[in-house]
Amino acid sequence: MQIESDASSHNELEDGHQGREAGSAALRSLLVMEFVANSEKSVSLTEIMQAVKLPKPTVFRILTTLEEAGMLLREPDAKRYVPGERLSNLAANVLLHSPHRAARRAILEELVEKLGETCNLAIPNGHYVMYLDRVESSWPLRINLHAGSKVPLYASASGKLFLAHSQKRMRDRLLTSAPLIGHTRNTLTTLRQLEAEFTKIRRNGYSVDNEEYLAGICCLAVPVINDQERVVASVAVHGPSARMSVAQSMEFLPTLREAAEQIGQTLDW
């Protein structure tokens, strides 16, 4: 009985030790992902080591595991890391079910009531813009895109807004790692066209979609800025060009910016 008791105690101690090791390993991985996700630009192995205060072999092992799992992405021809598609999707799903979603939706509903057109709240998600929330207008002619829907970054007002305010290294990676398809005759499909557009967006503080993703649909987007002065989301209004041209949408700019500021105060990211 004593031998069995000793063996049982030994197994419990071993299980406890392994559990602590697994827990600390998970925490180290979370620290690495958190640092990469919070960085405005891609980060190197050395920068990660300095930030999380872990030895090089440990960080390298974590990075390899996270890259294989799709949580992090290593830039082509560079030893620098950015959030991977799986991590981006995880973050987006967390935001979709945020406890502050009701407050943000109330702001969007009031915005739609004031402007009379469909409005949405969007975030960047890999090569796409993803709608966190969307409130439709009462017009019979409208586009039905639910929360969670995605549209290409380069062909949408919100997407171009995010690209314009991202680091050039990351912007170049996003624009060169997937084809720039012409969805309409107005879609910007060259880097030169897009960079000129990004300069204009940064200067004006807003972005437009002049029938670039869907023919006959125009959109105006403004940034939502967090406490660190980073563009983390967008508030946009869109409608048929026959009812809301790009020129006509400029009337909505002050109201749209006011809503973006209100939503910025509800941010939990």
C-alpha positions as CSV (number, residue, x, y, z in Angstrom):
1,M,0.0,0.0,0.0
2,Q,2.8,2.4,0.8
3,I,4.5,1.7,-2.5
4,E,1.2,2.3,-4.3
5,S,0.7,5.6,-2.3
6,D,4.3,6.7,-3.1
7,A,3.7,6.0,-6.8
8,S,0.4,7.8,-6.8
9,S,2.0,10.9,-5.1
10,H,4.9,10.8,-7.6
11,N,2.4,10.7,-10.6
12,E,0.5,13.6,-9.1
13,L,3.7,15.6,-8.7
14,E,4.7,14.8,-12.2
15,D,1.3,15.7,-13.6
16,G,1.4,19.0,-11.7
17,H,4.8,19.8,-13.0
18,Q,3.8,19.1,-16.5
19,G,0.7,21.2,-16.1
20,R,2.7,24.1,-14.9
21,E,5.1,23.7,-17.8
22,A,2.2,23.6,-20.3
23,G,0.7,26.6,-18.6
24,S,3.9,28.6,-18.8
25,A,4.5,27.6,-22.4
26,A,1.0,28.8,-23.3
27,L,1.6,32.1,-21.5
28,R,4.8,32.6,-23.4
29,S,3.1,32.0,-26.7
30,L,0.4,34.5,-25.7
31,L,3.0,37.1,-24.8
32,V,4.6,36.7,-28.2
33,M,1.3,36.9,-30.1
34,E,0.2,40.0,-28.0
35,F,3.5,41.8,-28.9
36,V,3.2,41.1,-32.6
37,A,-0.5,42.0,-32.7
38,N,0.1,45.3,-30.9
39,S,3.0,46.4,-33.1
40,E,2.2,48.9,-35.9
41,K,4.8,47.2,-38.1
42,S,6.3,43.8,-38.7
43,V,8.7,42.8,-35.9
44,S,12.0,40.8,-35.9
45,L,13.1,37.9,-33.7
46,T,15.4,40.3,-31.8
47,E,12.6,42.8,-31.1
48,I,10.3,40.0,-29.8
49,M,13.1,38.7,-27.6
50,Q,13.7,42.1,-26.1
51,A,10.0,42.7,-25.6
52,V,9.0,39.4,-23.9
53,K,12.4,38.9,-22.2
54,L,12.9,35.3,-23.3
55,P,16.0,33.6,-24.7
56,K,16.5,33.3,-28.4
57,P,16.0,29.5,-28.7
58,T,12.7,29.7,-26.7
59,V,11.3,32.6,-28.9
60,F,12.4,30.9,-32.1
61,R,10.6,27.7,-31.0
62,I,7.5,29.7,-30.2
63,L,7.6,31.6,-33.5
64,T,8.0,28.3,-35.5
65,T,5.0,26.8,-33.7
66,L,2.8,29.9,-34.1
67,E,3.8,30.2,-37.8
68,E,2.9,26.5,-38.5
69,A,-0.4,27.1,-36.7
70,G,-1.3,30.1,-38.9
71,M,-1.3,32.4,-35.9
72,L,1.7,34.4,-37.2
73,L,3.0,35.0,-40.7
74,R,6.7,35.5,-41.6
75,E,7.2,38.1,-44.4
76,P,8.6,36.8,-47.6
77,D,12.4,37.2,-47.9
78,A,12.5,38.7,-44.4
79,K,12.8,37.5,-40.9
80,R,10.0,39.6,-39.6
81,Y,6.6,38.6,-38.3
82,V,3.0,39.9,-38.6
83,P,-0.3,38.5,-37.4
84,G,-1.4,35.5,-39.4
85,E,-4.9,34.9,-40.9
86,R,-5.9,32.6,-38.0
87,L,-4.9,35.2,-35.4
88,S,-6.7,37.9,-37.3
89,N,-9.8,35.8,-37.6
90,L,-9.7,35.1,-33.8
91,A,-9.4,38.8,-33.0
92,A,-12.3,39.6,-35.4
93,N,-14.6,37.0,-33.8
94,V,-13.8,38.3,-30.4
95,L,-14.8,41.8,-31.5
96,L,-18.0,40.5,-33.2
97,H,-19.2,39.4,-29.8
98,S,-17.8,42.3,-27.8
99,P,-19.9,43.4,-24.7
100,H,-19.8,46.9,-26.2
101,R,-21.4,45.8,-29.5
102,A,-24.9,47.1,-28.4
103,A,-23.5,50.6,-27.7
104,R,-21.8,50.7,-31.1
105,R,-24.9,49.4,-32.9
106,A,-27.0,52.1,-31.2
107,I,-24.6,54.7,-32.7
108,L,-24.9,53.2,-36.1
109,E,-28.7,53.1,-35.9
110,E,-28.8,56.8,-35.0
111,L,-26.4,57.5,-37.9
112,V,-28.6,55.7,-40.4
113,E,-31.6,57.6,-39.1
114,K,-29.7,60.9,-39.7
115,L,-28.2,60.1,-43.1
116,G,-30.9,57.9,-44.6
117,E,-28.4,55.4,-46.0
118,T,-26.8,52.1,-44.9
119,C,-23.9,52.5,-42.5
120,N,-21.3,50.0,-41.2
121,L,-18.4,49.6,-38.8
122,A,-15.5,47.7,-40.3
123,I,-12.0,46.4,-39.3
124,P,-9.1,45.1,-41.4
125,N,-8.9,41.4,-41.6
126,G,-5.9,40.1,-43.6
127,H,-6.5,41.0,-47.3
128,Y,-10.0,42.1,-46.6
129,V,-12.3,44.5,-44.7
130,M,-14.7,42.7,-42.4
131,Y,-18.0,44.3,-41.2
132,L,-18.2,44.2,-37.4
133,D,-21.7,45.6,-37.7
134,R,-24.0,47.0,-40.3
135,V,-27.4,48.8,-40.2
136,E,-29.4,48.8,-43.4
137,S,-31.4,51.8,-44.6
138,S,-35.2,51.5,-45.2
139,W,-34.7,52.0,-49.0
140,P,-35.9,49.0,-51.1
141,L,-32.7,49.3,-53.2
142,R,-29.8,48.3,-51.0
143,I,-27.0,45.7,-50.6
144,N,-27.5,43.1,-48.0
145,L,-24.1,42.3,-46.4
146,H,-24.3,40.9,-42.9
147,A,-21.9,41.3,-40.0
148,G,-18.8,39.1,-40.7
149,S,-19.0,39.7,-44.5
150,K,-15.7,40.6,-46.1
151,V,-14.7,42.8,-49.1
152,P,-11.2,43.4,-50.6
153,L,-9.1,46.0,-49.0
154,Y,-8.0,47.7,-52.2
155,A,-11.5,48.0,-53.7
156,S,-13.4,49.5,-50.7
157,A,-13.4,52.8,-49.0
158,S,-12.7,51.4,-45.6
159,G,-10.0,49.1,-47.0
160,K,-8.1,51.9,-48.7
161,L,-8.4,53.9,-45.5
162,F,-6.7,51.1,-43.5
163,L,-4.0,50.6,-46.2
164,A,-3.3,54.4,-46.3
165,H,-2.6,54.4,-42.6
166,S,-0.6,51.2,-42.4
167,Q,3.2,50.9,-42.5
168,K,4.5,50.8,-46.1
169,R,6.2,47.4,-45.6
170,M,2.9,45.9,-44.5
171,R,0.9,47.7,-47.2
172,D,3.3,46.4,-49.9
173,R,3.0,42.9,-48.6
174,L,-0.8,43.0,-48.7
175,L,-0.9,44.5,-52.1
176,T,1.6,42.2,-53.8
177,S,0.7,38.9,-52.2
178,A,-2.7,38.7,-53.8
179,P,-4.0,39.7,-57.3
180,L,-5.5,43.1,-57.7
181,I,-8.7,42.1,-59.6
182,G,-10.7,44.7,-61.5
183,H,-14.2,44.3,-60.0
184,T,-15.5,47.3,-62.0
185,R,-14.1,49.6,-64.6
186,N,-13.3,52.0,-61.7
187,T,-11.3,49.6,-59.6
188,L,-7.7,50.8,-58.9
189,T,-5.5,47.8,-59.9
190,T,-2.0,49.2,-60.0
191,L,0.3,50.1,-57.1
192,R,0.9,53.5,-58.6
193,Q,-2.8,54.3,-58.7
194,L,-3.3,53.0,-55.2
195,E,-0.3,54.9,-53.7
196,A,-1.6,58.2,-55.2
197,E,-5.0,57.4,-53.6
198,F,-3.4,56.7,-50.2
199,T,-1.7,60.0,-50.3
200,K,-5.0,61.7,-50.9
201,I,-6.7,59.8,-48.2
202,R,-4.1,60.7,-45.6
203,R,-4.4,64.4,-46.6
204,N,-8.2,64.5,-46.6
205,G,-8.8,62.3,-43.6
206,Y,-11.4,60.2,-45.4
207,S,-11.7,57.6,-48.1
208,V,-14.2,57.0,-50.9
209,D,-15.3,54.1,-53.1
210,N,-16.5,55.5,-56.4
211,E,-18.2,52.4,-57.8
212,E,-14.9,50.5,-57.4
213,Y,-16.2,47.3,-55.9
214,L,-19.8,47.2,-57.2
215,A,-21.0,49.2,-60.2
216,G,-23.6,51.8,-59.1
217,I,-22.6,51.9,-55.4
218,C,-20.6,54.7,-53.8
219,C,-19.2,54.8,-50.3
220,L,-17.6,57.3,-47.9
221,A,-15.5,56.1,-44.9
222,V,-13.8,57.8,-42.0
223,P,-11.3,56.4,-39.4
224,V,-12.0,55.3,-35.9
225,I,-9.0,56.1,-33.8
226,N,-8.0,54.5,-30.5
227,D,-6.1,55.9,-27.4
228,Q,-2.8,55.2,-29.1
229,E,-3.8,57.4,-32.1
230,R,-4.0,54.4,-34.4
231,V,-6.7,53.8,-37.0
232,V,-8.3,50.6,-35.8
233,A,-11.7,50.7,-37.5
234,S,-13.8,52.7,-39.9
235,V,-17.3,54.0,-40.0
236,A,-18.8,54.2,-43.5
237,V,-22.0,55.1,-45.3
238,H,-22.9,53.8,-48.8
239,G,-25.7,53.9,-51.2
240,P,-26.6,53.7,-54.9
241,S,-24.7,56.4,-57.0
242,A,-28.1,57.6,-58.4
243,R,-29.0,58.6,-54.8
244,M,-25.6,59.2,-53.2
245,S,-22.8,60.2,-55.5
246,V,-19.3,60.8,-54.1
247,A,-19.9,64.5,-54.3
248,Q,-23.2,64.2,-52.5
249,S,-21.7,62.0,-49.8
250,M,-19.5,64.9,-48.7
251,E,-22.5,66.4,-47.0
252,F,-22.4,63.5,-44.6
253,L,-18.8,63.9,-43.6
254,P,-19.3,65.9,-40.3
255,T,-22.0,63.6,-39.1
256,L,-20.0,60.5,-40.0
257,R,-16.9,61.9,-38.2
258,E,-19.0,62.6,-35.1
259,A,-20.2,59.0,-35.1
260,A,-16.7,57.6,-35.5
261,E,-15.6,59.7,-32.5
262,Q,-18.4,58.3,-30.4
263,I,-17.6,54.7,-31.4
264,G,-13.9,55.4,-30.6
265,Q,-15.0,56.0,-27.0
266,T,-16.5,52.5,-26.8
267,L,-13.4,50.7,-28.1
268,D,-12.1,47.8,-26.1
269,W,-9.1,47.1,-28.4
